């Protein structure tokens, strides 16, 4: 399964929508995604499962770079 992760780069700063970044992770569960990103200093806002048309749309984006957990 592929998840889209919305995050801020610094865990200790107040989240600002304009600074939100995204990355895509292939993992078997949301828990695995969070464990994979635990060592990074990210403030994770949302982990969203991508399926069907949503996944196809994201894959068509030039910003789509998949990481494996």
Secondary structure, DSSP 8 states (H G I E B T S, - for coil): -EEEEEEES-TTS---GGG-EEEEEE-SSHHHHHHHHTTS--EEEEEEEE-HHHHHHHHTSTT--EEE-
